[in-house]
Amino acid sequence: MESHESTLCKLAIGDDAYIEALLVRDSANLEASQLEPKAHALVRLGALVAVDAAAPSYMAVISLARRCGASDDEIVGCLIAVLPSLGVARVVSAAPRLGLALGFDVLEALEAIEPS
């Protein structure tokens, strides 16, 4: 079997040893993913959006993405990238949380521009 086929089989059967190794060390997860570090971090961010994660959950992934060279525009671009797959409601829900994790209060900014 090729590497990707072996990996799919291990994941499909829930191979405890394989999965544990991927969860214990971020470096092992990164290596096994065969993704570039920045792409790996951005994929993880997309997963947080998919599960409707709370704002604090974004902090570590955004820090990692920035350390891997992702710009704030690329980080926000993840919302655009997942929009067709996850839908408008999920992205609308995630935008203020992602903003807070980036140090930008979206809701406050919107209140400041809305007419009273």
C-alpha positions as CSV (number, residue, x, y, z in Angstrom):
1,M,0.0,0.0,0.0
2,E,1.0,3.6,-0.7
3,S,1.5,5.9,2.3
4,H,-1.8,7.7,1.9
5,E,-3.6,4.4,1.6
6,S,-1.9,3.1,4.8
7,T,-2.8,6.3,6.6
8,L,-6.4,6.1,5.5
9,C,-6.6,2.5,6.8
10,K,-5.1,3.4,10.2
11,L,-7.5,6.3,10.6
12,A,-10.5,4.2,9.4
13,I,-9.9,1.5,12.0
14,G,-9.1,4.0,14.7
15,D,-5.6,2.6,15.2
16,D,-5.0,3.8,18.8
17,A,-1.2,3.8,18.7
18,Y,-1.1,5.7,15.4
19,I,-3.7,8.3,16.5
20,E,-2.1,8.7,19.9
21,A,1.3,9.5,18.3
22,L,-0.4,12.2,16.1
23,L,-2.1,13.7,19.1
24,V,0.8,13.7,21.6
25,R,3.3,15.8,19.6
26,D,2.4,18.6,17.2
27,S,5.6,17.9,15.3
28,A,4.6,14.3,14.6
29,N,1.2,15.6,13.4
30,L,2.8,18.1,11.2
31,E,5.2,15.6,9.7
32,A,2.5,13.0,9.1
33,S,0.2,15.5,7.4
34,Q,2.9,16.2,4.8
35,L,1.7,19.8,4.7
36,E,3.9,22.9,4.9
37,P,3.7,24.4,8.4
38,K,1.7,27.5,7.4
39,A,-0.8,25.4,5.5
40,H,-1.1,23.0,8.5
41,A,-1.8,25.9,10.8
42,L,-4.4,27.3,8.5
43,V,-6.1,24.0,8.1
44,R,-6.4,23.7,11.8
45,L,-7.9,27.1,11.9
46,G,-10.5,26.0,9.3
47,A,-11.4,23.1,11.6
48,L,-12.0,25.4,14.5
49,V,-14.4,27.4,12.3
50,A,-16.1,24.1,11.3
51,V,-16.8,23.1,14.9
52,D,-17.9,26.6,15.9
53,A,-15.1,26.8,18.5
54,A,-15.1,29.4,21.2
55,A,-12.9,32.5,20.9
56,P,-10.2,31.3,23.3
57,S,-9.7,28.2,21.1
58,Y,-8.5,30.4,18.3
59,M,-5.6,31.9,20.2
60,A,-3.1,29.1,20.0
61,V,-3.8,28.3,16.4
62,I,-3.5,31.9,15.3
63,S,-0.2,32.2,17.3
64,L,1.0,29.1,15.5
65,A,-0.1,30.4,12.1
66,R,1.6,33.7,12.6
67,R,4.9,32.0,13.7
68,C,4.6,30.0,10.5
69,G,4.5,33.1,8.5
70,A,0.7,33.6,7.9
71,S,-0.4,37.1,7.7
72,D,-3.6,38.3,9.3
73,D,-5.1,38.6,5.9
74,E,-4.4,35.0,5.2
75,I,-5.8,34.0,8.6
76,V,-9.0,35.9,7.8
77,G,-8.9,34.4,4.3
78,C,-9.6,31.0,6.0
79,L,-13.2,32.2,6.6
80,I,-13.5,32.9,2.9
81,A,-12.1,29.5,2.0
82,V,-14.4,27.6,4.2
83,L,-17.5,29.6,3.3
84,P,-18.7,27.3,0.4
85,S,-18.3,24.2,2.5
86,L,-19.5,25.4,5.9
87,G,-22.1,28.0,5.0
88,V,-22.8,31.5,5.8
89,A,-24.1,31.0,9.3
90,R,-21.0,29.2,10.5
91,V,-18.7,31.9,9.0
92,V,-20.8,34.7,10.4
93,S,-20.6,33.1,13.8
94,A,-16.8,32.6,13.6
95,A,-15.9,36.1,12.3
96,P,-16.2,38.0,15.6
97,R,-14.4,35.2,17.5
98,L,-11.6,35.1,15.0
99,G,-11.4,38.9,15.2
100,L,-11.1,38.9,19.0
101,A,-8.3,36.3,18.7
102,L,-6.5,38.7,16.2
103,G,-7.0,41.6,18.6
104,F,-9.8,43.2,16.8
105,D,-13.3,43.6,18.3
106,V,-15.6,43.2,15.2
107,L,-18.8,43.9,17.2
108,E,-17.4,47.1,18.7
109,A,-16.2,48.2,15.3
110,L,-19.7,47.6,13.8
111,E,-21.4,49.5,16.6
112,A,-19.1,52.5,15.9
113,I,-20.1,52.7,12.3
114,E,-23.8,52.0,12.6
115,P,-26.0,55.1,12.6
116,S,-27.7,55.8,15.9
